[in-house]
Amino acid sequence: MIIVQICVGSSCHLKGSEEIVELFGEYISKNNLDDEIVLTGTFCAGKCNRSGVTIIVNDQIFTGITPYNFSDFWTNTVLPEVEKNR
Ligand code: FES
């Protein structure tokens, strides 16, 4: 089980955190990972000077997530983390 926190602070909100939440929802159900990923929101993670949305996976912070690079982020970061925590 991994915990994914999507920053919904005002800066990340403007950069599309809502869309990222939706994408996460889609990818989680498409991959049947509802039991393995806990999706939650977080307030400003202190990284809002970067582009894109800030996401915390377990305790690692990732910045600059956009709908365009989301699929890479999912494949290269989220899925390996799920595997590691099985
Ligand atoms: S608003 Fe997301 S890191 Fe600050």
Residues whose N, C-alpha, C, O or C-beta is under 5 A from the ligand:
A	BS01	FES	C7 G9 S10 S11 C12 C44 A45 G46 K47 C48 T54
